[in-house]
Amino acid sequence: MSAEATTQGTGKTAPVAAAMEIAEIRKYLAHRYPFLLVDRVLELDPMKRIRALKNVSINEPFFQGHFPHYAVMPGVLIIEALAQASGLLSLKSTGQKPDDSSVFYFVGIDDARFKRPVVPGDALILESEFLLEKRGLVKYAVKASVGGQLVCEATLLCTQRTLISP
């Protein structure tokens, strides 16, 4: 895997951040088992894009009920994994880490399409591209794939909000 990426349209290369292992991911995402859905970051180009991995195991708790006769990862969890990867892109790009005074909310999904099921044993590749930020909303183009085959694509909207103390 290259430590550089071609800058779109220029032919020049720009540095891409080194991979993130789970210990570092846990410093940026507040999610924990069974809801932490990003196992590793493969590539991260700050404020541009991220490529991450979710290893799908038969030991995932949702497989007990979805579906017992044919284990399929729920589409909403694929979208959630993409949202977590998008959050990592924003947080890592700005150097922010979660704290008790603010939270990132997932506020919208547009044009979501699912192309094939994700099953135990799949290595789900999560990709998110930063599109724009406007009035506190951040928009991402996301896609998930397995073995080079598109599984899901969508546009996601997220926002950061300060929590109000009771």
Phi and psi in radians as a Rosetta constraint file:
Dihedral C 1 N 2 CA 2 C 2 CIRCULARHARMONIC -1.377 0.35
Dihedral N 2 CA 2 C 2 N 3 CIRCULARHARMONIC 2.574 0.35
Dihedral C 2 N 3 CA 3 C 3 CIRCULARHARMONIC -1.595 0.35
Dihedral N 3 CA 3 C 3 N 4 CIRCULARHARMONIC 0.127 0.35
Dihedral C 3 N 4 CA 4 C 4 CIRCULARHARMONIC -2.316 0.35
Dihedral N 4 CA 4 C 4 N 5 CIRCULARHARMONIC 2.747 0.35
Dihedral C 4 N 5 CA 5 C 5 CIRCULARHARMONIC -2.321 0.35
Dihedral N 5 CA 5 C 5 N 6 CIRCULARHARMONIC 2.615 0.35
Dihedral C 5 N 6 CA 6 C 6 CIRCULARHARMONIC -1.296 0.35
Dihedral N 6 CA 6 C 6 N 7 CIRCULARHARMONIC 2.276 0.35
Dihedral C 6 N 7 CA 7 C 7 CIRCULARHARMONIC -1.316 0.35
Dihedral N 7 CA 7 C 7 N 8 CIRCULARHARMONIC 2.220 0.35
Dihedral C 7 N 8 CA 8 C 8 CIRCULARHARMONIC -0.908 0.35
Dihedral N 8 CA 8 C 8 N 9 CIRCULARHARMONIC 2.144 0.35
Dihedral C 8 N 9 CA 9 C 9 CIRCULARHARMONIC 1.386 0.35
Dihedral N 9 CA 9 C 9 N 10 CIRCULARHARMONIC -0.162 0.35
Dihedral C 9 N 10 CA 10 C 10 CIRCULARHARMONIC -1.817 0.35
Dihedral N 10 CA 10 C 10 N 11 CIRCULARHARMONIC -0.374 0.35
Dihedral C 10 N 11 CA 11 C 11 CIRCULARHARMONIC 1.379 0.35
Dihedral N 11 CA 11 C 11 N 12 CIRCULARHARMONIC -0.106 0.35
Dihedral C 11 N 12 CA 12 C 12 CIRCULARHARMONIC -1.515 0.35
Dihedral N 12 CA 12 C 12 N 13 CIRCULARHARMONIC 2.778 0.35
Dihedral C 12 N 13 CA 13 C 13 CIRCULARHARMONIC -1.891 0.35
Dihedral N 13 CA 13 C 13 N 14 CIRCULARHARMONIC 2.567 0.35
Dihedral C 13 N 14 CA 14 C 14 CIRCULARHARMONIC -2.177 0.35
Dihedral N 14 CA 14 C 14 N 15 CIRCULARHARMONIC 2.552 0.35
Dihedral C 14 N 15 CA 15 C 15 CIRCULARHARMONIC -1.124 0.35
Dihedral N 15 CA 15 C 15 N 16 CIRCULARHARMONIC 2.512 0.35
Dihedral C 15 N 16 CA 16 C 16 CIRCULARHARMONIC -2.043 0.35
Dihedral N 16 CA 16 C 16 N 17 CIRCULARHARMONIC 2.329 0.35
Dihedral C 16 N 17 CA 17 C 17 CIRCULARHARMONIC -1.025 0.35
Dihedral N 17 CA 17 C 17 N 18 CIRCULARHARMONIC 2.561 0.35
Dihedral C 17 N 18 CA 18 C 18 CIRCULARHARMONIC -1.106 0.35
Dihedral N 18 CA 18 C 18 N 19 CIRCULARHARMONIC 2.812 0.35
Dihedral C 18 N 19 CA 19 C 19 CIRCULARHARMONIC -1.011 0.35
Dihedral N 19 CA 19 C 19 N 20 CIRCULARHARMONIC 2.670 0.35
Dihedral C 19 N 20 CA 20 C 20 CIRCULARHARMONIC -1.948 0.35
Dihedral N 20 CA 20 C 20 N 21 CIRCULARHARMONIC 2.268 0.35
Dihedral C 20 N 21 CA 21 C 21 CIRCULARHARMONIC -1.565 0.35
Dihedral N 21 CA 21 C 21 N 22 CIRCULARHARMONIC 3.025 0.35
Dihedral C 21 N 22 CA 22 C 22 CIRCULARHARMONIC -1.041 0.35
Dihedral N 22 CA 22 C 22 N 23 CIRCULARHARMONIC -0.627 0.35
Dihedral C 22 N 23 CA 23 C 23 CIRCULARHARMONIC -1.073 0.35
Dihedral N 23 CA 23 C 23 N 24 CIRCULARHARMONIC -0.714 0.35
Dihedral C 23 N 24 CA 24 C 24 CIRCULARHARMONIC -1.292 0.35
Dihedral N 24 CA 24 C 24 N 25 CIRCULARHARMONIC -0.658 0.35
Dihedral C 24 N 25 CA 25 C 25 CIRCULARHARMONIC -1.004 0.35
Dihedral N 25 CA 25 C 25 N 26 CIRCULARHARMONIC -0.735 0.35
Dihedral C 25 N 26 CA 26 C 26 CIRCULARHARMONIC -1.135 0.35
Dihedral N 26 CA 26 C 26 N 27 CIRCULARHARMONIC -0.367 0.35
Dihedral C 26 N 27 CA 27 C 27 CIRCULARHARMONIC -1.315 0.35
Dihedral N 27 CA 27 C 27 N 28 CIRCULARHARMONIC -0.427 0.35
Dihedral C 27 N 28 CA 28 C 28 CIRCULARHARMONIC -1.766 0.35
Dihedral N 28 CA 28 C 28 N 29 CIRCULARHARMONIC -0.527 0.35
Dihedral C 28 N 29 CA 29 C 29 CIRCULARHARMONIC -1.850 0.35
Dihedral N 29 CA 29 C 29 N 30 CIRCULARHARMONIC 2.374 0.35
Dihedral C 29 N 30 CA 30 C 30 CIRCULARHARMONIC -1.402 0.35
Dihedral N 30 CA 30 C 30 N 31 CIRCULARHARMONIC -0.213 0.35
Dihedral C 30 N 31 CA 31 C 31 CIRCULARHARMONIC -1.132 0.35
Dihedral N 31 CA 31 C 31 N 32 CIRCULARHARMONIC 2.601 0.35
Dihedral C 31 N 32 CA 32 C 32 CIRCULARHARMONIC -2.430 0.35
Dihedral N 32 CA 32 C 32 N 33 CIRCULARHARMONIC 2.943 0.35
Dihedral C 32 N 33 CA 33 C 33 CIRCULARHARMONIC -0.904 0.35
Dihedral N 33 CA 33 C 33 N 34 CIRCULARHARMONIC 2.384 0.35
Dihedral C 33 N 34 CA 34 C 34 CIRCULARHARMONIC -1.665 0.35
Dihedral N 34 CA 34 C 34 N 35 CIRCULARHARMONIC 0.346 0.35
Dihedral C 34 N 35 CA 35 C 35 CIRCULARHARMONIC -1.912 0.35
Dihedral N 35 CA 35 C 35 N 36 CIRCULARHARMONIC 0.048 0.35
Dihedral C 35 N 36 CA 36 C 36 CIRCULARHARMONIC -1.440 0.35
Dihedral N 36 CA 36 C 36 N 37 CIRCULARHARMONIC 1.987 0.35
Dihedral C 36 N 37 CA 37 C 37 CIRCULARHARMONIC -1.992 0.35
Dihedral N 37 CA 37 C 37 N 38 CIRCULARHARMONIC 0.308 0.35
Dihedral C 37 N 38 CA 38 C 38 CIRCULARHARMONIC -2.149 0.35
Dihedral N 38 CA 38 C 38 N 39 CIRCULARHARMONIC 2.100 0.35
Dihedral C 38 N 39 CA 39 C 39 CIRCULARHARMONIC -1.617 0.35
Dihedral N 39 CA 39 C 39 N 40 CIRCULARHARMONIC -0.535 0.35
Dihedral C 39 N 40 CA 40 C 40 CIRCULARHARMONIC -2.804 0.35
Dihedral N 40 CA 40 C 40 N 41 CIRCULARHARMONIC 2.525 0.35
Dihedral C 40 N 41 CA 41 C 41 CIRCULARHARMONIC -1.733 0.35
Dihedral N 41 CA 41 C 41 N 42 CIRCULARHARMONIC 2.179 0.35
Dihedral C 41 N 42 CA 42 C 42 CIRCULARHARMONIC -1.556 0.35
Dihedral N 42 CA 42 C 42 N 43 CIRCULARHARMONIC -0.699 0.35
Dihedral C 42 N 43 CA 43 C 43 CIRCULARHARMONIC -2.570 0.35
Dihedral N 43 CA 43 C 43 N 44 CIRCULARHARMONIC 2.546 0.35
Dihedral C 43 N 44 CA 44 C 44 CIRCULARHARMONIC -2.571 0.35
Dihedral N 44 CA 44 C 44 N 45 CIRCULARHARMONIC 2.086 0.35
Dihedral C 44 N 45 CA 45 C 45 CIRCULARHARMONIC -1.931 0.35
Dihedral N 45 CA 45 C 45 N 46 CIRCULARHARMONIC 1.777 0.35
Dihedral C 45 N 46 CA 46 C 46 CIRCULARHARMONIC -0.855 0.35
Dihedral N 46 CA 46 C 46 N 47 CIRCULARHARMONIC 2.377 0.35
Dihedral C 46 N 47 CA 47 C 47 CIRCULARHARMONIC 1.060 0.35
Dihedral N 47 CA 47 C 47 N 48 CIRCULARHARMONIC 0.235 0.35
Dihedral C 47 N 48 CA 48 C 48 CIRCULARHARMONIC -2.203 0.35
Dihedral N 48 CA 48 C 48 N 49 CIRCULARHARMONIC -1.105 0.35
Dihedral C 48 N 49 CA 49 C 49 CIRCULARHARMONIC -2.758 0.35
Dihedral N 49 CA 49 C 49 N 50 CIRCULARHARMONIC 2.833 0.35
Dihedral C 49 N 50 CA 50 C 50 CIRCULARHARMONIC -2.456 0.35
Dihedral N 50 CA 50 C 50 N 51 CIRCULARHARMONIC 2.598 0.35
Dihedral C 50 N 51 CA 51 C 51 CIRCULARHARMONIC -2.303 0.35
Dihedral N 51 CA 51 C 51 N 52 CIRCULARHARMONIC 2.093 0.35
Dihedral C 51 N 52 CA 52 C 52 CIRCULARHARMONIC -2.304 0.35
Dihedral N 52 CA 52 C 52 N 53 CIRCULARHARMONIC 3.027 0.35
Dihedral C 52 N 53 CA 53 C 53 CIRCULARHARMONIC -2.263 0.35
Dihedral N 53 CA 53 C 53 N 54 CIRCULARHARMONIC 2.383 0.35
Dihedral C 53 N 54 CA 54 C 54 CIRCULARHARMONIC -2.165 0.35
Dihedral N 54 CA 54 C 54 N 55 CIRCULARHARMONIC 1.981 0.35
Dihedral C 54 N 55 CA 55 C 55 CIRCULARHARMONIC -1.417 0.35
Dihedral N 55 CA 55 C 55 N 56 CIRCULARHARMONIC 2.106 0.35
Dihedral C 55 N 56 CA 56 C 56 CIRCULARHARMONIC -1.633 0.35
Dihedral N 56 CA 56 C 56 N 57 CIRCULARHARMONIC 2.054 0.35
Dihedral C 56 N 57 CA 57 C 57 CIRCULARHARMONIC -1.996 0.35
Dihedral N 57 CA 57 C 57 N 58 CIRCULARHARMONIC 2.612 0.35
Dihedral C 57 N 58 CA 58 C 58 CIRCULARHARMONIC -1.085 0.35
Dihedral N 58 CA 58 C 58 N 59 CIRCULARHARMONIC -0.301 0.35
Dihedral C 58 N 59 CA 59 C 59 CIRCULARHARMONIC -1.385 0.35
Dihedral N 59 CA 59 C 59 N 60 CIRCULARHARMONIC -0.037 0.35
Dihedral C 59 N 60 CA 60 C 60 CIRCULARHARMONIC -1.075 0.35
Dihedral N 60 CA 60 C 60 N 61 CIRCULARHARMONIC 2.349 0.35
Dihedral C 60 N 61 CA 61 C 61 CIRCULARHARMONIC -1.092 0.35
Dihedral N 61 CA 61 C 61 N 62 CIRCULARHARMONIC -0.498 0.35
Dihedral C 61 N 62 CA 62 C 62 CIRCULARHARMONIC -1.218 0.35
Dihedral N 62 CA 62 C 62 N 63 CIRCULARHARMONIC -0.367 0.35
Dihedral C 62 N 63 CA 63 C 63 CIRCULARHARMONIC -1.192 0.35
Dihedral N 63 CA 63 C 63 N 64 CIRCULARHARMONIC -0.341 0.35
Dihedral C 63 N 64 CA 64 C 64 CIRCULARHARMONIC -1.069 0.35
Dihedral N 64 CA 64 C 64 N 65 CIRCULARHARMONIC -0.553 0.35
Dihedral C 64 N 65 CA 65 C 65 CIRCULARHARMONIC -2.106 0.35
Dihedral N 65 CA 65 C 65 N 66 CIRCULARHARMONIC 0.015 0.35
Dihedral C 65 N 66 CA 66 C 66 CIRCULARHARMONIC -2.386 0.35
Dihedral N 66 CA 66 C 66 N 67 CIRCULARHARMONIC 1.448 0.35
Dihedral C 66 N 67 CA 67 C 67 CIRCULARHARMONIC -2.002 0.35
Dihedral N 67 CA 67 C 67 N 68 CIRCULARHARMONIC 2.509 0.35
Dihedral C 67 N 68 CA 68 C 68 CIRCULARHARMONIC -1.001 0.35
Dihedral N 68 CA 68 C 68 N 69 CIRCULARHARMONIC -0.578 0.35
Dihedral C 68 N 69 CA 69 C 69 CIRCULARHARMONIC -1.541 0.35
Dihedral N 69 CA 69 C 69 N 70 CIRCULARHARMONIC -0.276 0.35
Dihedral C 69 N 70 CA 70 C 70 CIRCULARHARMONIC -2.750 0.35
Dihedral N 70 CA 70 C 70 N 71 CIRCULARHARMONIC 1.673 0.35
Dihedral C 70 N 71 CA 71 C 71 CIRCULARHARMONIC -1.150 0.35
Dihedral N 71 CA 71 C 71 N 72 CIRCULARHARMONIC 2.119 0.35
Dihedral C 71 N 72 CA 72 C 72 CIRCULARHARMONIC -2.347 0.35
Dihedral N 72 CA 72 C 72 N 73 CIRCULARHARMONIC 2.297 0.35
Dihedral C 72 N 73 CA 73 C 73 CIRCULARHARMONIC -1.207 0.35
Dihedral N 73 CA 73 C 73 N 74 CIRCULARHARMONIC 2.217 0.35
Dihedral C 73 N 74 CA 74 C 74 CIRCULARHARMONIC -1.041 0.35
Dihedral N 74 CA 74 C 74 N 75 CIRCULARHARMONIC 2.425 0.35
Dihedral C 74 N 75 CA 75 C 75 CIRCULARHARMONIC -1.012 0.35
Dihedral N 75 CA 75 C 75 N 76 CIRCULARHARMONIC -0.637 0.35
Dihedral C 75 N 76 CA 76 C 76 CIRCULARHARMONIC -1.113 0.35
Dihedral N 76 CA 76 C 76 N 77 CIRCULARHARMONIC -0.514 0.35
Dihedral C 76 N 77 CA 77 C 77 CIRCULARHARMONIC -1.369 0.35
Dihedral N 77 CA 77 C 77 N 78 CIRCULARHARMONIC -0.497 0.35
Dihedral C 77 N 78 CA 78 C 78 CIRCULARHARMONIC -1.138 0.35
Dihedral N 78 CA 78 C 78 N 79 CIRCULARHARMONIC -0.778 0.35
Dihedral C 78 N 79 CA 79 C 79 CIRCULARHARMONIC -1.092 0.35
Dihedral N 79 CA 79 C 79 N 80 CIRCULARHARMONIC -0.740 0.35
Dihedral C 79 N 80 CA 80 C 80 CIRCULARHARMONIC -1.074 0.35
Dihedral N 80 CA 80 C 80 N 81 CIRCULARHARMONIC -0.730 0.35
Dihedral C 80 N 81 CA 81 C 81 CIRCULARHARMONIC -1.068 0.35
Dihedral N 81 CA 81 C 81 N 82 CIRCULARHARMONIC -0.709 0.35
Dihedral C 81 N 82 CA 82 C 82 CIRCULARHARMONIC -1.148 0.35
Dihedral N 82 CA 82 C 82 N 83 CIRCULARHARMONIC -0.666 0.35
Dihedral C 82 N 83 CA 83 C 83 CIRCULARHARMONIC -1.151 0.35
Dihedral N 83 CA 83 C 83 N 84 CIRCULARHARMONIC -0.691 0.35
Dihedral C 83 N 84 CA 84 C 84 CIRCULARHARMONIC -1.130 0.35
Dihedral N 84 CA 84 C 84 N 85 CIRCULARHARMONIC -0.721 0.35
Dihedral C 84 N 85 CA 85 C 85 CIRCULARHARMONIC -1.093 0.35
Dihedral N 85 CA 85 C 85 N 86 CIRCULARHARMONIC -0.696 0.35
Dihedral C 85 N 86 CA 86 C 86 CIRCULARHARMONIC -1.119 0.35
Dihedral N 86 CA 86 C 86 N 87 CIRCULARHARMONIC -0.724 0.35
Dihedral C 86 N 87 CA 87 C 87 CIRCULARHARMONIC -1.062 0.35
Dihedral N 87 CA 87 C 87 N 88 CIRCULARHARMONIC -0.738 0.35
Dihedral C 87 N 88 CA 88 C 88 CIRCULARHARMONIC -1.043 0.35
Dihedral N 88 CA 88 C 88 N 89 CIRCULARHARMONIC -0.728 0.35
Dihedral C 88 N 89 CA 89 C 89 CIRCULARHARMONIC -1.006 0.35
Dihedral N 89 CA 89 C 89 N 90 CIRCULARHARMONIC -0.865 0.35
Dihedral C 89 N 90 CA 90 C 90 CIRCULARHARMONIC -1.164 0.35
Dihedral N 90 CA 90 C 90 N 91 CIRCULARHARMONIC -0.830 0.35
Dihedral C 90 N 91 CA 91 C 91 CIRCULARHARMONIC -1.130 0.35
Dihedral N 91 CA 91 C 91 N 92 CIRCULARHARMONIC -0.809 0.35
Dihedral C 91 N 92 CA 92 C 92 CIRCULARHARMONIC -1.164 0.35
Dihedral N 92 CA 92 C 92 N 93 CIRCULARHARMONIC -0.635 0.35
Dihedral C 92 N 93 CA 93 C 93 CIRCULARHARMONIC -1.120 0.35
Dihedral N 93 CA 93 C 93 N 94 CIRCULARHARMONIC -0.625 0.35
Dihedral C 93 N 94 CA 94 C 94 CIRCULARHARMONIC -1.714 0.35
Dihedral N 94 CA 94 C 94 N 95 CIRCULARHARMONIC -0.137 0.35
Dihedral C 94 N 95 CA 95 C 95 CIRCULARHARMONIC 1.365 0.35
Dihedral N 95 CA 95 C 95 N 96 CIRCULARHARMONIC 0.131 0.35
Dihedral C 95 N 96 CA 96 C 96 CIRCULARHARMONIC -1.343 0.35
Dihedral N 96 CA 96 C 96 N 97 CIRCULARHARMONIC 2.580 0.35
Dihedral C 96 N 97 CA 97 C 97 CIRCULARHARMONIC -2.219 0.35
Dihedral N 97 CA 97 C 97 N 98 CIRCULARHARMONIC 2.690 0.35
Dihedral C 97 N 98 CA 98 C 98 CIRCULARHARMONIC -1.075 0.35
Dihedral N 98 CA 98 C 98 N 99 CIRCULARHARMONIC 2.551 0.35
Dihedral C 98 N 99 CA 99 C 99 CIRCULARHARMONIC -2.472 0.35
Dihedral N 99 CA 99 C 99 N 100 CIRCULARHARMONIC 3.132 0.35
Dihedral C 99 N 100 CA 100 C 100 CIRCULARHARMONIC -1.400 0.35
Dihedral N 100 CA 100 C 100 N 101 CIRCULARHARMONIC -0.085 0.35
Dihedral C 100 N 101 CA 101 C 101 CIRCULARHARMONIC -1.796 0.35
Dihedral N 101 CA 101 C 101 N 102 CIRCULARHARMONIC -0.131 0.35
Dihedral C 101 N 102 CA 102 C 102 CIRCULARHARMONIC -2.560 0.35
Dihedral N 102 CA 102 C 102 N 103 CIRCULARHARMONIC 2.858 0.35
Dihedral C 102 N 103 CA 103 C 103 CIRCULARHARMONIC -2.558 0.35
Dihedral N 103 CA 103 C 103 N 104 CIRCULARHARMONIC 2.568 0.35
Dihedral C 103 N 104 CA 104 C 104 CIRCULARHARMONIC -1.659 0.35
Dihedral N 104 CA 104 C 104 N 105 CIRCULARHARMONIC 2.193 0.35
Dihedral C 104 N 105 CA 105 C 105 CIRCULARHARMONIC -1.853 0.35
Dihedral N 105 CA 105 C 105 N 106 CIRCULARHARMONIC 2.494 0.35
Dihedral C 105 N 106 CA 106 C 106 CIRCULARHARMONIC -1.570 0.35
Dihedral N 106 CA 106 C 106 N 107 CIRCULARHARMONIC 1.987 0.35
Dihedral C 106 N 107 CA 107 C 107 CIRCULARHARMONIC -1.982 0.35
Dihedral N 107 CA 107 C 107 N 108 CIRCULARHARMONIC -0.118 0.35
Dihedral C 107 N 108 CA 108 C 108 CIRCULARHARMONIC -2.962 0.35
Dihedral N 108 CA 108 C 108 N 109 CIRCULARHARMONIC 2.638 0.35
Dihedral C 108 N 109 CA 109 C 109 CIRCULARHARMONIC -2.301 0.35
Dihedral N 109 CA 109 C 109 N 110 CIRCULARHARMONIC 2.245 0.35
Dihedral C 109 N 110 CA 110 C 110 CIRCULARHARMONIC -2.167 0.35
Dihedral N 110 CA 110 C 110 N 111 CIRCULARHARMONIC 2.544 0.35
Dihedral C 110 N 111 CA 111 C 111 CIRCULARHARMONIC 0.953 0.35
Dihedral N 111 CA 111 C 111 N 112 CIRCULARHARMONIC 0.638 0.35
Dihedral C 111 N 112 CA 112 C 112 CIRCULARHARMONIC -1.245 0.35
Dihedral N 112 CA 112 C 112 N 113 CIRCULARHARMONIC 2.320 0.35
Dihedral C 112 N 113 CA 113 C 113 CIRCULARHARMONIC -2.390 0.35
Dihedral N 113 CA 113 C 113 N 114 CIRCULARHARMONIC 2.393 0.35
Dihedral C 113 N 114 CA 114 C 114 CIRCULARHARMONIC -2.000 0.35
Dihedral N 114 CA 114 C 114 N 115 CIRCULARHARMONIC 2.247 0.35
Dihedral C 114 N 115 CA 115 C 115 CIRCULARHARMONIC -1.824 0.35
Dihedral N 115 CA 115 C 115 N 116 CIRCULARHARMONIC -0.519 0.35
Dihedral C 115 N 116 CA 116 C 116 CIRCULARHARMONIC -2.805 0.35
Dihedral N 116 CA 116 C 116 N 117 CIRCULARHARMONIC 2.737 0.35
Dihedral C 116 N 117 CA 117 C 117 CIRCULARHARMONIC -1.243 0.35
Dihedral N 117 CA 117 C 117 N 118 CIRCULARHARMONIC 2.671 0.35
Dihedral C 117 N 118 CA 118 C 118 CIRCULARHARMONIC -1.894 0.35
Dihedral N 118 CA 118 C 118 N 119 CIRCULARHARMONIC 2.212 0.35
Dihedral C 118 N 119 CA 119 C 119 CIRCULARHARMONIC -2.186 0.35
Dihedral N 119 CA 119 C 119 N 120 CIRCULARHARMONIC 2.868 0.35
Dihedral C 119 N 120 CA 120 C 120 CIRCULARHARMONIC -0.928 0.35
Dihedral N 120 CA 120 C 120 N 121 CIRCULARHARMONIC 2.426 0.35
Dihedral C 120 N 121 CA 121 C 121 CIRCULARHARMONIC 1.707 0.35
Dihedral N 121 CA 121 C 121 N 122 CIRCULARHARMONIC -0.256 0.35
Dihedral C 121 N 122 CA 122 C 122 CIRCULARHARMONIC -1.299 0.35
Dihedral N 122 CA 122 C 122 N 123 CIRCULARHARMONIC 2.516 0.35
Dihedral C 122 N 123 CA 123 C 123 CIRCULARHARMONIC -1.769 0.35
Dihedral N 123 CA 123 C 123 N 124 CIRCULARHARMONIC 1.806 0.35
Dihedral C 123 N 124 CA 124 C 124 CIRCULARHARMONIC -1.505 0.35
Dihedral N 124 CA 124 C 124 N 125 CIRCULARHARMONIC 2.015 0.35
Dihedral C 124 N 125 CA 125 C 125 CIRCULARHARMONIC -1.596 0.35
Dihedral N 125 CA 125 C 125 N 126 CIRCULARHARMONIC 2.174 0.35
Dihedral C 125 N 126 CA 126 C 126 CIRCULARHARMONIC -1.882 0.35
Dihedral N 126 CA 126 C 126 N 127 CIRCULARHARMONIC 2.192 0.35
Dihedral C 126 N 127 CA 127 C 127 CIRCULARHARMONIC -2.226 0.35
Dihedral N 127 CA 127 C 127 N 128 CIRCULARHARMONIC 2.364 0.35
Dihedral C 127 N 128 CA 128 C 128 CIRCULARHARMONIC -2.379 0.35
Dihedral N 128 CA 128 C 128 N 129 CIRCULARHARMONIC 2.364 0.35
Dihedral C 128 N 129 CA 129 C 129 CIRCULARHARMONIC -2.103 0.35
Dihedral N 129 CA 129 C 129 N 130 CIRCULARHARMONIC 2.219 0.35
Dihedral C 129 N 130 CA 130 C 130 CIRCULARHARMONIC -1.185 0.35
Dihedral N 130 CA 130 C 130 N 131 CIRCULARHARMONIC 2.175 0.35
Dihedral C 130 N 131 CA 131 C 131 CIRCULARHARMONIC -1.763 0.35
Dihedral N 131 CA 131 C 131 N 132 CIRCULARHARMONIC -0.933 0.35
Dihedral C 131 N 132 CA 132 C 132 CIRCULARHARMONIC -2.897 0.35
Dihedral N 132 CA 132 C 132 N 133 CIRCULARHARMONIC 2.821 0.35
Dihedral C 132 N 133 CA 133 C 133 CIRCULARHARMONIC -2.233 0.35
Dihedral N 133 CA 133 C 133 N 134 CIRCULARHARMONIC 2.263 0.35
Dihedral C 133 N 134 CA 134 C 134 CIRCULARHARMONIC -2.608 0.35
Dihedral N 134 CA 134 C 134 N 135 CIRCULARHARMONIC 2.173 0.35
Dihedral C 134 N 135 CA 135 C 135 CIRCULARHARMONIC 0.852 0.35
Dihedral N 135 CA 135 C 135 N 136 CIRCULARHARMONIC 0.767 0.35
Dihedral C 135 N 136 CA 136 C 136 CIRCULARHARMONIC 1.477 0.35
Dihedral N 136 CA 136 C 136 N 137 CIRCULARHARMONIC -0.081 0.35
Dihedral C 136 N 137 CA 137 C 137 CIRCULARHARMONIC -1.739 0.35
Dihedral N 137 CA 137 C 137 N 138 CIRCULARHARMONIC 2.421 0.35
Dihedral C 137 N 138 CA 138 C 138 CIRCULARHARMONIC -2.046 0.35
Dihedral N 138 CA 138 C 138 N 139 CIRCULARHARMONIC 2.338 0.35
Dihedral C 138 N 139 CA 139 C 139 CIRCULARHARMONIC -1.983 0.35
Dihedral N 139 CA 139 C 139 N 140 CIRCULARHARMONIC 2.351 0.35
Dihedral C 139 N 140 CA 140 C 140 CIRCULARHARMONIC -2.263 0.35
Dihedral N 140 CA 140 C 140 N 141 CIRCULARHARMONIC 2.493 0.35
Dihedral C 140 N 141 CA 141 C 141 CIRCULARHARMONIC -1.671 0.35
Dihedral N 141 CA 141 C 141 N 142 CIRCULARHARMONIC 2.160 0.35
Dihedral C 141 N 142 CA 142 C 142 CIRCULARHARMONIC -2.192 0.35
Dihedral N 142 CA 142 C 142 N 143 CIRCULARHARMONIC 2.680 0.35
Dihedral C 142 N 143 CA 143 C 143 CIRCULARHARMONIC -2.682 0.35
Dihedral N 143 CA 143 C 143 N 144 CIRCULARHARMONIC 2.642 0.35
Dihedral C 143 N 144 CA 144 C 144 CIRCULARHARMONIC -2.187 0.35
Dihedral N 144 CA 144 C 144 N 145 CIRCULARHARMONIC 2.510 0.35
Dihedral C 144 N 145 CA 145 C 145 CIRCULARHARMONIC -2.512 0.35
Dihedral N 145 CA 145 C 145 N 146 CIRCULARHARMONIC 2.789 0.35
Dihedral C 145 N 146 CA 146 C 146 CIRCULARHARMONIC -2.327 0.35
Dihedral N 146 CA 146 C 146 N 147 CIRCULARHARMONIC 2.156 0.35
Dihedral C 146 N 147 CA 147 C 147 CIRCULARHARMONIC 1.002 0.35
Dihedral N 147 CA 147 C 147 N 148 CIRCULARHARMONIC 0.582 0.35
Dihedral C 147 N 148 CA 148 C 148 CIRCULARHARMONIC 1.434 0.35
Dihedral N 148 CA 148 C 148 N 149 CIRCULARHARMONIC -0.049 0.35
Dihedral C 148 N 149 CA 149 C 149 CIRCULARHARMONIC -1.715 0.35
Dihedral N 149 CA 149 C 149 N 150 CIRCULARHARMONIC 2.281 0.35
Dihedral C 149 N 150 CA 150 C 150 CIRCULARHARMONIC -1.115 0.35
Dihedral N 150 CA 150 C 150 N 151 CIRCULARHARMONIC 2.287 0.35
Dihedral C 150 N 151 CA 151 C 151 CIRCULARHARMONIC -1.848 0.35
Dihedral N 151 CA 151 C 151 N 152 CIRCULARHARMONIC -0.745 0.35
Dihedral C 151 N 152 CA 152 C 152 CIRCULARHARMONIC -2.708 0.35
Dihedral N 152 CA 152 C 152 N 153 CIRCULARHARMONIC 2.583 0.35
Dihedral C 152 N 153 CA 153 C 153 CIRCULARHARMONIC -2.537 0.35
Dihedral N 153 CA 153 C 153 N 154 CIRCULARHARMONIC 2.633 0.35
Dihedral C 153 N 154 CA 154 C 154 CIRCULARHARMONIC -2.944 0.35
Dihedral N 154 CA 154 C 154 N 155 CIRCULARHARMONIC 3.043 0.35
Dihedral C 154 N 155 CA 155 C 155 CIRCULARHARMONIC -2.039 0.35
Dihedral N 155 CA 155 C 155 N 156 CIRCULARHARMONIC 2.244 0.35
Dihedral C 155 N 156 CA 156 C 156 CIRCULARHARMONIC -1.997 0.35
Dihedral N 156 CA 156 C 156 N 157 CIRCULARHARMONIC 2.585 0.35
Dihedral C 156 N 157 CA 157 C 157 CIRCULARHARMONIC -2.121 0.35
Dihedral N 157 CA 157 C 157 N 158 CIRCULARHARMONIC 2.350 0.35
Dihedral C 157 N 158 CA 158 C 158 CIRCULARHARMONIC -2.367 0.35
Dihedral N 158 CA 158 C 158 N 159 CIRCULARHARMONIC 2.775 0.35
Dihedral C 158 N 159 CA 159 C 159 CIRCULARHARMONIC -2.583 0.35
Dihedral N 159 CA 159 C 159 N 160 CIRCULARHARMONIC 2.692 0.35
Dihedral C 159 N 160 CA 160 C 160 CIRCULARHARMONIC -1.863 0.35
Dihedral N 160 CA 160 C 160 N 161 CIRCULARHARMONIC 2.336 0.35
Dihedral C 160 N 161 CA 161 C 161 CIRCULARHARMONIC -2.276 0.35
Dihedral N 161 CA 161 C 161 N 162 CIRCULARHARMONIC 2.545 0.35
Dihedral C 161 N 162 CA 162 C 162 CIRCULARHARMONIC -1.430 0.35
Dihedral N 162 CA 162 C 162 N 163 CIRCULARHARMONIC 2.324 0.35
Dihedral C 162 N 163 CA 163 C 163 CIRCULARHARMONIC -1.387 0.35
Dihedral N 163 CA 163 C 163 N 164 CIRCULARHARMONIC 2.509 0.35
Dihedral C 163 N 164 CA 164 C 164 CIRCULARHARMONIC -1.684 0.35
Dihedral N 164 CA 164 C 164 N 165 CIRCULARHARMONIC 2.201 0.35
Dihedral C 164 N 165 CA 165 C 165 CIRCULARHARMONIC -1.273 0.35
Dihedral N 165 CA 165 C 165 N 166 CIRCULARHARMONIC 2.466 0.35
